[in-house]
């Protein structure tokens, strides 16, 4: 999948402060592609993958989603598609976006000072390029 590798590397080049970009199969809980700066450790890779799976598939997220939907009178379907999540820490931010009807997650880890609008724009712009390459 050289084309996917190229697209992921390009994301790192275009987003100022990008540290790592990965494509995760949420159903299989498997990493399809990961590009990162040289100092990104194997342990950090596992954490990024696990975090994206937990964010989109975890019980806490489902419970929060159901609570919010109930409060706003939104009828919930059994299989809700969580589309975008941003988690910020002291020095890092983790942007996650699902594609392929919630089956695949794009995960971009950046420095805290990265431009959020640019990050979301980049994730949305590469979606049509990645989707045909994915299962």
Short mmCIF file of the C-alpha atoms (twelve columns), coordinates in Angstrom:
data_MODEL
# 
_entry.id   MODEL 
# 
loop_
_atom_site.group_PDB 
_atom_site.id 
_atom_site.type_symbol 
_atom_site.label_atom_id 
_atom_site.label_alt_id 
_atom_site.label_comp_id 
_atom_site.label_asym_id 
_atom_site.label_seq_id 
_atom_site.Cartn_x 
_atom_site.Cartn_y 
_atom_site.Cartn_z 
_atom_site.pdbx_PDB_model_num 
ATOM 1   C CA . UNK A 1   0.000   0.000  0.000  1 
ATOM 2   C CA . UNK A 2   2.575   2.511  -1.108 1 
ATOM 3   C CA . UNK A 3   -0.143  5.008  -1.999 1 
ATOM 4   C CA . UNK A 4   -1.535  4.993  1.550  1 
ATOM 5   C CA . UNK A 5   1.991   5.396  2.937  1 
ATOM 6   C CA . UNK A 6   2.562   8.387  0.641  1 
ATOM 7   C CA . UNK A 7   -0.745  10.028 1.687  1 
ATOM 8   C CA . UNK A 8   0.059   9.568  5.386  1 
ATOM 9   C CA . UNK A 9   3.550   11.037 4.970  1 
ATOM 10  C CA . UNK A 10  2.053   14.007 3.118  1 
ATOM 11  C CA . UNK A 11  -0.268  14.711 6.070  1 
ATOM 12  C CA . UNK A 12  2.765   14.938 8.371  1 
ATOM 13  C CA . UNK A 13  4.426   17.359 5.966  1 
ATOM 14  C CA . UNK A 14  1.380   19.613 5.520  1 
ATOM 15  C CA . UNK A 15  0.252   19.932 9.151  1 
ATOM 16  C CA . UNK A 16  2.528   22.106 11.250 1 
ATOM 17  C CA . UNK A 17  3.288   20.372 14.527 1 
ATOM 18  C CA . UNK A 18  2.177   16.923 13.340 1 
ATOM 19  C CA . UNK A 19  3.875   14.085 15.207 1 
ATOM 20  C CA . UNK A 20  2.107   10.961 13.918 1 
ATOM 21  C CA . UNK A 21  -0.694  10.005 11.549 1 
ATOM 22  C CA . UNK A 22  -2.326  6.591  11.482 1 
ATOM 23  C CA . UNK A 23  -5.139  4.671  9.846  1 
ATOM 24  C CA . UNK A 24  -6.833  2.159  12.156 1 
ATOM 25  C CA . UNK A 25  -9.336  -0.582 11.306 1 
ATOM 26  C CA . UNK A 26  -11.754 -0.292 14.247 1 
ATOM 27  C CA . UNK A 27  -13.516 -3.591 13.543 1 
ATOM 28  C CA . UNK A 28  -10.349 -5.671 13.428 1 
ATOM 29  C CA . UNK A 29  -8.569  -3.428 15.961 1 
ATOM 30  C CA . UNK A 30  -5.616  -3.324 13.605 1 
ATOM 31  C CA . UNK A 31  -3.225  -0.641 12.402 1 
ATOM 32  C CA . UNK A 32  -3.330  -0.290 8.619  1 
ATOM 33  C CA . UNK A 33  -0.726  2.473  8.296  1 
ATOM 34  C CA . UNK A 34  1.300   4.714  10.595 1 
ATOM 35  C CA . UNK A 35  3.726   7.460  9.721  1 
ATOM 36  C CA . UNK A 36  5.512   9.394  12.431 1 
ATOM 37  C CA . UNK A 37  8.472   11.527 13.379 1 
ATOM 38  C CA . UNK A 38  11.599  9.535  14.293 1 
ATOM 39  C CA . UNK A 39  11.217  10.048 18.050 1 
ATOM 40  C CA . UNK A 40  7.743   8.435  18.158 1 
ATOM 41  C CA . UNK A 41  8.290   5.269  20.237 1 
ATOM 42  C CA . UNK A 42  6.682   1.827  19.779 1 
ATOM 43  C CA . UNK A 43  4.825   2.342  23.067 1 
ATOM 44  C CA . UNK A 44  3.405   5.637  21.763 1 
ATOM 45  C CA . UNK A 45  2.177   3.798  18.663 1 
ATOM 46  C CA . UNK A 46  0.244   1.313  20.798 1 
ATOM 47  C CA . UNK A 47  -1.245  4.116  22.878 1 
ATOM 48  C CA . UNK A 48  -2.403  6.057  19.792 1 
ATOM 49  C CA . UNK A 49  -4.065  2.961  18.316 1 
ATOM 50  C CA . UNK A 50  -5.654  1.915  21.603 1 
ATOM 51  C CA . UNK A 51  -6.918  5.439  22.258 1 
ATOM 52  C CA . UNK A 52  -8.632  5.679  18.878 1 
ATOM 53  C CA . UNK A 53  -10.302 2.284  19.337 1 
ATOM 54  C CA . UNK A 54  -11.454 3.218  22.825 1 
ATOM 55  C CA . UNK A 55  -12.674 6.677  21.743 1 
ATOM 56  C CA . UNK A 56  -14.921 5.275  19.046 1 
ATOM 57  C CA . UNK A 57  -15.827 1.890  20.508 1 
ATOM 58  C CA . UNK A 58  -15.605 2.337  24.260 1 
ATOM 59  C CA . UNK A 59  -18.505 2.010  26.690 1 
ATOM 60  C CA . UNK A 60  -17.908 5.465  28.158 1 
ATOM 61  C CA . UNK A 61  -18.232 7.122  24.761 1 
ATOM 62  C CA . UNK A 62  -21.436 5.223  24.008 1 
ATOM 63  C CA . UNK A 63  -22.911 6.151  27.387 1 
ATOM 64  C CA . UNK A 64  -21.994 9.813  26.960 1 
ATOM 65  C CA . UNK A 65  -23.449 9.846  23.468 1 
ATOM 66  C CA . UNK A 66  -26.701 8.270  24.657 1 
ATOM 67  C CA . UNK A 67  -27.002 10.726 27.569 1 
ATOM 68  C CA . UNK A 68  -26.459 13.758 25.347 1 
ATOM 69  C CA . UNK A 69  -28.871 12.500 22.689 1 
ATOM 70  C CA . UNK A 70  -31.533 11.815 25.311 1 
ATOM 71  C CA . UNK A 71  -31.167 15.303 26.781 1 
ATOM 72  C CA . UNK A 72  -31.582 16.889 23.350 1 
ATOM 73  C CA . UNK A 73  -34.447 14.618 22.303 1 
ATOM 74  C CA . UNK A 74  -32.542 12.931 19.503 1 
ATOM 75  C CA . UNK A 75  -33.736 9.437  18.624 1 
ATOM 76  C CA . UNK A 76  -30.778 7.111  18.904 1 
ATOM 77  C CA . UNK A 77  -30.085 4.262  16.528 1 
ATOM 78  C CA . UNK A 78  -28.409 1.087  17.733 1 
ATOM 79  C CA . UNK A 79  -25.307 1.632  15.634 1 
ATOM 80  C CA . UNK A 80  -24.344 5.286  15.930 1 
ATOM 81  C CA . UNK A 81  -21.422 6.570  13.887 1 
ATOM 82  C CA . UNK A 82  -19.099 8.697  15.995 1 
ATOM 83  C CA . UNK A 83  -17.486 10.922 13.431 1 
ATOM 84  C CA . UNK A 84  -14.925 13.231 15.024 1 
ATOM 85  C CA . UNK A 85  -13.206 13.437 18.381 1 
ATOM 86  C CA . UNK A 86  -10.517 15.811 19.655 1 
ATOM 87  C CA . UNK A 87  -8.669  15.082 22.871 1 
ATOM 88  C CA . UNK A 88  -6.241  17.728 24.127 1 
ATOM 89  C CA . UNK A 89  -3.516  17.228 26.692 1 
ATOM 90  C CA . UNK A 90  -0.932  19.611 28.166 1 
ATOM 91  C CA . UNK A 91  1.457   19.312 25.228 1 
ATOM 92  C CA . UNK A 92  -0.341  17.195 22.629 1 
ATOM 93  C CA . UNK A 93  -3.648  16.937 20.804 1 
ATOM 94  C CA . UNK A 94  -5.132  13.786 19.286 1 
ATOM 95  C CA . UNK A 95  -7.559  14.308 16.391 1 
ATOM 96  C CA . UNK A 96  -9.643  11.308 15.360 1 
ATOM 97  C CA . UNK A 97  -12.075 11.044 12.448 1 
ATOM 98  C CA . UNK A 98  -13.974 8.000  11.262 1 
ATOM 99  C CA . UNK A 99  -14.521 7.127  7.628  1 
ATOM 100 C CA . UNK A 100 -16.041 4.171  5.775  1 
ATOM 101 C CA . UNK A 101 -19.226 4.344  7.891  1 
ATOM 102 C CA . UNK A 102 -17.311 4.223  11.170 1 
ATOM 103 C CA . UNK A 103 -15.177 1.210  10.267 1 
ATOM 104 C CA . UNK A 104 -11.888 3.102  9.900  1 
ATOM 105 C CA . UNK A 105 -10.365 5.803  12.102 1 
ATOM 106 C CA . UNK A 106 -7.871  8.439  11.016 1 
ATOM 107 C CA . UNK A 107 -5.709  9.494  13.960 1 
ATOM 108 C CA . UNK A 108 -3.484  12.569 13.890 1 
ATOM 109 C CA . UNK A 109 -1.312  13.393 16.904 1 
ATOM 110 C CA . UNK A 110 0.002   16.971 16.966 1 
ATOM 111 C CA . UNK A 111 1.722   19.459 19.207 1 
ATOM 112 C CA . UNK A 112 -0.691  21.441 21.350 1 
ATOM 113 C CA . UNK A 113 -0.141  24.619 19.312 1 
ATOM 114 C CA . UNK A 114 -1.223  23.118 15.962 1 
ATOM 115 C CA . UNK A 115 -3.999  24.965 14.141 1 
ATOM 116 C CA . UNK A 116 -7.202  22.970 14.781 1 
ATOM 117 C CA . UNK A 117 -8.963  24.298 11.689 1 
ATOM 118 C CA . UNK A 118 -6.039  23.237 9.510  1 
ATOM 119 C CA . UNK A 119 -5.954  19.779 11.096 1 
ATOM 120 C CA . UNK A 120 -9.693  19.129 10.561 1 
ATOM 121 C CA . UNK A 121 -9.465  20.525 7.039  1 
ATOM 122 C CA . UNK A 122 -6.568  18.196 6.243  1 
ATOM 123 C CA . UNK A 123 -8.376  15.144 7.622  1 
ATOM 124 C CA . UNK A 124 -11.469 15.968 5.581  1 
ATOM 125 C CA . UNK A 125 -9.502  16.656 2.405  1 
ATOM 126 C CA . UNK A 126 -7.632  13.344 2.444  1 
ATOM 127 C CA . UNK A 127 -10.731 11.252 3.123  1 
ATOM 128 C CA . UNK A 128 -11.652 10.878 -0.582 1 
ATOM 129 C CA . UNK A 129 -8.054  9.847  -1.324 1 
ATOM 130 C CA . UNK A 130 -7.897  7.186  1.390  1 
ATOM 131 C CA . UNK A 131 -11.378 5.651  1.179  1 
ATOM 132 C CA . UNK A 132 -10.815 3.803  -2.137 1 
ATOM 133 C CA . UNK A 133 -7.639  2.242  -0.701 1 
ATOM 134 C CA . UNK A 134 -9.350  0.791  2.362  1 
ATOM 135 C CA . UNK A 135 -11.251 -2.462 2.957  1 
# 
